[in-house]
Amino acid sequence: MPEDRCEARLAPSQAPRIAWPSVSEPLARLYDLALRALDDHERRADALRGRLAPVLAAAALGASLLSGPVIGGAHPTSIVGKAAIVVAVGGLLVMVAAAFHLLAVRQRSRDAIDARGLASELASRGLLADEADFYDWMIARLGEHIDRSTTAVEDLTRSFAAMLCGILVMLCGLALAALVG
């Protein structure tokens, strides 16, 4: 299965190509791969943001179901029960902090890949006349964006994982407190 994903990433794009006839195929291919890598990063970030609401809703449901016996019933009297409540509150704080971090992360800045700005910069450097120079420069520029995008997506993934761990710790703490009392 991983080979299929690798082949899909390396397969020629179905999108219309921008390549000029005088540009070598490897340069045009690298340019196409760089553009698709940026699109893939954007899709991954959007998928993480899309999962945020259902995960938070499930956490709220679990917290409300498990906290009822602890808050409405007899408060935990044992040391284990009190420690479980402290653990649950710690998990809640981690979850909320990670959720705010996910929501606060800005999307890719639009001015970083501004077509007009790039066109004027390319013209001022004289790179619009030679297609090979254009591709070399654009591949390097897109590589910089891919590096920044990779870092941002990995940060989002870590925040999402921290949020899920916080939810699990909170729910386990509440369940233990409800059981032990």
Backbone hydrogen bonds in HBPLUS format (Angstrom, degrees):
<---DONOR---> <-ACCEPTOR-->    atom                        ^
c    i                          cat <-CA-CA->   ^        H-A-AA   ^      H-
h    n   atom  resd res      DA  || num        DHA   H-A  angle D-A-AA Bond
n    s   type  num  typ     dist DA aas  dist angle  dist       angle   num
A0004-ASP N   A0001-MET O   2.94 MM   3  5.19 125.8  2.24 103.4 117.4     1
A0005-ARG N   A0001-MET O   3.29 MM   4  6.78 152.2  2.38 150.7 157.6     2
A0006-CYS N   A0002-PRO O   3.00 MM   4  6.26 159.2  2.04 149.8 155.6     3
A0007-GLU N   A0003-GLU O   2.83 MM   4  6.04 161.2  1.86 149.9 155.1     4
A0008-ALA N   A0004-ASP O   2.84 MM   4  6.02 148.1  1.94 142.9 152.3     5
A0009-ARG N   A0005-ARG O   2.97 MM   4  6.23 149.7  2.07 145.1 152.5     6
A0010-LEU N   A0006-CYS O   3.01 MM   4  6.24 144.9  2.14 143.5 153.5     7
A0011-ALA N   A0007-GLU O   2.77 MM   4  5.73 119.5  2.13 139.7 154.3     8
A0023-VAL N   A0020-TRP O   3.15 MM   3  5.56 165.3  2.17 116.5 121.1     9
A0028-ALA N   A0024-SER O   3.14 MM   4  6.45 166.1  2.16 155.3 159.4    10
A0029-ARG N   A0025-GLU O   2.86 MM   4  5.97 154.4  1.92 152.5 160.0    11
A0030-LEU N   A0026-PRO O   2.88 MM   4  6.08 158.9  1.92 148.9 154.1    12
A0031-TYR N   A0027-LEU O   2.98 MM   4  6.16 161.1  2.01 150.6 155.7    13
A0032-ASP N   A0028-ALA O   3.01 MM   4  6.19 159.4  2.05 143.9 149.4    14
A0033-LEU N   A0029-ARG O   2.84 MM   4  6.11 158.3  1.89 151.2 157.3    15
A0034-ALA N   A0030-LEU O   2.88 MM   4  6.08 154.3  1.95 148.6 155.4    16
A0035-LEU N   A0031-TYR O   3.06 MM   4  6.36 158.9  2.11 149.6 154.7    17
A0036-ARG N   A0032-ASP O   3.01 MM   4  6.27 157.7  2.06 147.9 154.2    18
A0037-ALA N   A0033-LEU O   2.86 MM   4  6.05 145.9  1.98 145.0 154.4    19
A0038-LEU N   A0034-ALA O   3.15 MM   4  6.45 156.5  2.21 147.3 152.1    20
A0039-ASP N   A0035-LEU O   3.09 MM   4  6.40 156.3  2.15 145.2 151.8    21
A0040-ASP N   A0036-ARG O   2.85 MM   4  6.04 152.5  1.92 145.6 153.2    22
A0041-HIS N   A0037-ALA O   3.01 MM   4  6.27 156.4  2.06 148.2 153.6    23
A0042-GLU N   A0038-LEU O   3.06 MM   4  6.31 156.7  2.12 147.0 153.2    24
A0043-ARG N   A0039-ASP O   2.95 MM   4  6.23 154.9  2.02 147.9 154.7    25
A0044-ARG N   A0040-ASP O   2.94 MM   4  6.20 157.0  1.99 149.4 155.6    26
A0045-ALA N   A0041-HIS O   3.00 MM   4  6.22 160.5  2.04 149.8 154.6    27
A0046-ASP N   A0042-GLU O   2.97 MM   4  6.15 160.0  2.01 147.4 153.1    28
A0047-ALA N   A0043-ARG O   2.89 MM   4  6.06 148.9  1.98 145.0 153.7    29
A0048-LEU N   A0044-ARG O   3.04 MM   4  6.33 153.9  2.11 146.4 152.6    30
A0049-ARG N   A0045-ALA O   3.03 MM   4  6.31 161.4  2.06 149.5 154.6    31
A0050-GLY N   A0046-ASP O   2.85 MM   4  6.00 146.7  1.96 141.9 151.7    32
A0051-ARG N   A0047-ALA O   3.05 MM   4  6.29 136.8  2.24 140.9 151.0    33
A0051-ARG N   A0048-LEU O   3.22 MM   3  5.21 130.3  2.48  94.3 106.9    34
A0052-LEU N   A0049-ARG O   3.25 MM   3  5.24 146.6  2.37  97.2 106.8    35
A0055-VAL N   A0051-ARG O   3.22 MM   4  6.26 161.2  2.25 152.8 158.5    36
A0056-LEU N   A0052-LEU O   2.95 MM   4  6.12 162.6  1.98 155.8 160.9    37
A0057-ALA N   A0053-ALA O   2.91 MM   4  6.06 154.1  1.98 150.0 157.7    38
A0058-ALA N   A0054-PRO O   2.92 MM   4  6.12 157.4  1.97 146.0 151.6    39
A0059-ALA N   A0055-VAL O   2.93 MM   4  6.16 154.2  2.00 146.2 153.7    40
A0060-ALA N   A0056-LEU O   2.90 MM   4  6.10 155.1  1.96 145.3 151.9    41
A0061-LEU N   A0057-ALA O   2.96 MM   4  6.19 156.8  2.01 147.9 154.1    42
A0062-GLY N   A0058-ALA O   2.92 MM   4  6.11 166.8  1.94 150.0 153.7    43
A0063-ALA N   A0059-ALA O   2.82 MM   4  5.94 159.2  1.86 147.9 154.4    44
A0064-SER N   A0060-ALA O   2.88 MM   4  6.00 155.9  1.94 143.9 150.7    45
A0065-LEU N   A0061-LEU O   2.95 MM   4  6.17 156.2  2.01 149.7 156.2    46
A0066-LEU N   A0062-GLY O   2.92 MM   4  6.00 161.0  1.95 149.7 155.1    47
A0067-SER N   A0063-ALA O   2.79 MM   4  5.61 147.7  1.89 143.0 151.3    48
A0071-ILE N   A0067-SER O   2.80 MM   4  5.87 169.5  1.81 163.0 165.1    49
A0072-GLY N   A0068-GLY O   2.71 MM   4  5.35 150.2  1.80 147.4 157.5    50
A0073-GLY N   A0069-PRO O   3.08 MM   4  4.92 135.5  2.29 108.0 119.6    51
A0077-THR N   A0181-GLY O   2.74 MM 104  6.22 146.8  1.85 133.3 133.3    52
A0082-LYS N   A0078-SER O   2.99 MM   4  6.28 160.9  2.03 149.4 154.3    53
A0083-ALA N   A0079-ILE O   2.86 MM   4  6.01 155.3  1.92 146.0 153.5    54
A0084-ALA N   A0080-VAL O   2.87 MM   4  6.03 147.3  1.97 142.6 151.8    55
A0085-ILE N   A0081-GLY O   3.09 MM   4  6.41 147.3  2.20 142.1 150.0    56
A0086-VAL N   A0082-LYS O   3.07 MM   4  6.40 156.6  2.13 146.0 152.1    57
A0087-VAL N   A0083-ALA O   2.89 MM   4  6.16 156.2  1.95 148.2 154.9    58
A0088-ALA N   A0084-ALA O   2.87 MM   4  6.09 153.8  1.94 143.5 151.0    59
A0089-VAL N   A0085-ILE O   2.91 MM   4  6.19 157.5  1.96 151.5 156.8    60
A0090-GLY N   A0086-VAL O   2.93 MM   4  6.17 154.8  1.99 145.4 152.9    61
A0091-GLY N   A0087-VAL O   2.89 MM   4  6.18 157.2  1.94 150.7 156.7    62
A0092-LEU N   A0088-ALA O   2.92 MM   4  6.17 150.0  2.02 143.6 152.3    63
A0093-LEU N   A0089-VAL O   2.94 MM   4  6.22 156.6  1.99 149.1 154.7    64
A0094-VAL N   A0090-GLY O   3.00 MM   4  6.29 159.2  2.04 150.4 155.8    65
A0095-MET N   A0091-GLY O   2.93 MM   4  6.09 161.3  1.97 147.6 153.0    66
A0096-VAL N   A0092-LEU O   2.93 MM   4  6.15 164.8  1.96 153.2 156.8    67
A0097-ALA N   A0093-LEU O   2.94 MM   4  6.07 164.3  1.97 149.8 154.4    68
A0098-ALA N   A0094-VAL O   2.93 MM   4  6.06 163.8  1.95 151.5 156.1    69
A0099-ALA N   A0095-MET O   2.90 MM   4  6.04 154.7  1.96 147.0 154.6    70
A0100-PHE N   A0096-VAL O   2.93 MM   4  6.14 159.9  1.97 150.0 155.0    71
A0101-HIS N   A0097-ALA O   2.97 MM   4  6.20 152.4  2.05 143.3 151.4    72
A0102-LEU N   A0098-ALA O   2.92 MM   4  6.19 155.1  1.98 147.2 153.4    73
A0103-LEU N   A0099-ALA O   3.00 MM   4  6.25 156.6  2.05 147.8 154.0    74
A0104-ALA N   A0100-PHE O   2.84 MM   4  5.91 141.2  1.99 144.7 155.4    75
A0105-VAL N   A0101-HIS O   3.22 MM   4  6.27 133.7  2.45 144.8 152.6    76
A0112-ALA N   A0109-SER O   3.30 MM   3  5.62 150.1  2.40 102.8 111.1    77
A0118-LEU N   A0114-ASP O   2.85 MM   4  6.05 161.0  1.89 156.0 161.9    78
A0119-ALA N   A0115-ALA O   2.87 MM   4  6.01 158.5  1.91 147.2 153.4    79
A0120-SER N   A0116-ARG O   3.00 MM   4  6.24 161.1  2.03 149.7 154.0    80
A0121-GLU N   A0117-GLY O   2.95 MM   4  6.14 155.6  2.01 144.8 152.2    81
A0122-LEU N   A0118-LEU O   2.77 MM   4  5.93 160.8  1.80 153.2 158.7    82
A0123-ALA N   A0119-ALA O   2.89 MM   4  6.05 155.7  1.95 144.0 151.0    83
A0124-SER N   A0120-SER O   2.89 MM   4  6.05 157.4  1.94 144.9 151.0    84
A0125-ARG N   A0121-GLU O   3.05 MM   4  6.23 141.9  2.20 142.1 151.7    85
A0127-LEU N   A0122-LEU O   2.88 MM   5  5.12 159.9  1.92 155.8 153.7    86
A0126-GLY N   A0123-ALA O   3.07 MM   3  4.95 149.8  2.17  97.3 106.7    87
A0134-PHE N   A0130-ASP O   2.99 MM   4  6.27 154.5  2.06 148.5 156.6    88
A0135-TYR N   A0131-GLU O   2.92 MM   4  6.21 164.4  1.94 154.2 156.7    89
A0136-ASP N   A0132-ALA O   2.92 MM   4  6.14 163.3  1.95 149.9 155.0    90
A0137-TRP N   A0133-ASP O   2.93 MM   4  6.06 169.4  1.94 152.1 154.8    91
A0138-MET N   A0134-PHE O   2.84 MM   4  5.99 166.2  1.86 155.4 160.1    92
A0139-ILE N   A0135-TYR O   2.83 MM   4  5.83 158.1  1.88 150.2 155.7    93
A0140-ALA N   A0136-ASP O   3.16 MM   4  6.36 158.7  2.20 144.2 149.7    94
A0141-ARG N   A0137-TRP O   2.92 MM   4  6.18 159.2  1.97 148.5 155.0    95
A0142-LEU N   A0138-MET O   2.75 MM   4  5.90 164.0  1.77 152.0 156.3    96
A0143-GLY N   A0139-ILE O   2.85 MM   4  5.93 145.6  1.97 139.7 149.7    97
A0144-GLU N   A0140-ALA O   3.14 MM   4  6.48 146.3  2.26 144.6 151.8    98
A0145-HIS N   A0141-ARG O   3.25 MM   4  6.63 155.3  2.32 143.5 149.8    99
A0146-ILE N   A0142-LEU O   2.80 MM   4  6.08 150.9  1.89 149.4 158.3   100
A0147-ASP N   A0143-GLY O   2.98 MM   4  6.21 155.9  2.04 145.4 151.1   101
A0148-ARG N   A0144-GLU O   3.11 MM   4  6.43 163.0  2.14 149.5 153.3   102
A0149-SER N   A0145-HIS O   2.81 MM   4  5.94 157.1  1.86 147.0 154.5   103
A0150-THR N   A0146-ILE O   2.76 MM   4  5.88 157.2  1.81 151.4 157.2   104
A0151-THR N   A0147-ASP O   3.14 MM   4  6.34 161.1  2.18 146.2 150.5   105
A0152-ALA N   A0148-ARG O   3.03 MM   4  6.28 158.2  2.08 146.2 152.3   106
A0153-VAL N   A0149-SER O   2.89 MM   4  6.12 161.9  1.92 154.8 159.1   107
A0154-GLU N   A0150-THR O   2.96 MM   4  6.10 160.7  2.00 149.7 155.2   108
A0155-ASP N   A0151-THR O   2.97 MM   4  6.14 151.0  2.05 144.1 152.2   109
A0156-LEU N   A0152-ALA O   2.95 MM   4  6.23 155.0  2.01 146.4 153.1   110
A0157-THR N   A0153-VAL O   2.91 MM   4  6.13 156.1  1.97 147.8 154.4   111
A0158-ARG N   A0154-GLU O   2.94 MM   4  6.18 158.2  1.99 147.2 152.6   112
A0159-SER N   A0155-ASP O   2.96 MM   4  6.19 157.5  2.01 147.4 153.7   113
A0160-PHE N   A0156-LEU O   2.90 MM   4  6.11 155.6  1.96 148.6 155.3   114
A0161-ALA N   A0157-THR O   2.92 MM   4  6.15 159.1  1.97 148.8 154.6   115
A0162-ALA N   A0158-ARG O   2.88 MM   4  6.09 155.4  1.94 147.5 154.5   116
A0163-MET N   A0159-SER O   2.89 MM   4  6.11 150.9  1.98 144.0 152.3   117
A0164-LEU N   A0160-PHE O   2.94 MM   4  6.26 158.1  1.99 149.7 155.2   118
A0165-CYS N   A0161-ALA O   2.91 MM   4  6.17 158.2  1.96 148.7 154.9   119
A0166-GLY N   A0162-ALA O   2.87 MM   4  6.07 155.7  1.93 145.8 152.8   120
A0167-ILE N   A0163-MET O   2.94 MM   4  6.21 152.6  2.01 147.5 154.9   121
A0168-LEU N   A0164-LEU O   2.95 MM   4  6.23 163.0  1.98 150.9 155.0   122
A0169-VAL N   A0165-CYS O   2.89 MM   4  6.09 164.8  1.91 153.9 158.0   123
A0170-MET N   A0166-GLY O   2.90 MM   4  6.00 160.5  1.93 145.7 151.7   124
A0171-LEU N   A0167-ILE O   2.89 MM   4  6.09 170.2  1.90 156.6 158.9   125
A0172-CYS N   A0168-LEU O   2.87 MM   4  5.98 160.6  1.90 149.4 155.4   126
A0173-GLY N   A0169-VAL O   2.86 MM   4  5.95 158.4  1.91 147.5 153.9   127
A0174-LEU N   A0170-MET O   2.92 MM   4  6.17 161.5  1.96 152.7 157.6   128
A0175-ALA N   A0171-LEU O   2.89 MM   4  6.03 156.8  1.94 145.7 152.5   129
A0176-LEU N   A0172-CYS O   2.89 MM   4  6.02 160.6  1.93 148.6 153.9   130
A0177-ALA N   A0173-GLY O   2.91 MM   4  6.07 159.2  1.95 147.2 153.4   131
A0178-ALA N   A0174-LEU O   2.90 MM   4  6.07 151.8  1.98 143.0 150.7   132
A0179-LEU N   A0175-ALA O   2.94 MM   4  6.14 149.1  2.04 144.6 153.0   133
A0180-VAL N   A0176-LEU O   2.82 MM   4  5.86 172.7  1.82 158.1 160.2   134
A0181-GLY N   A0177-ALA O   2.85 MM   4  5.26 143.3  1.98 127.2 139.3   135
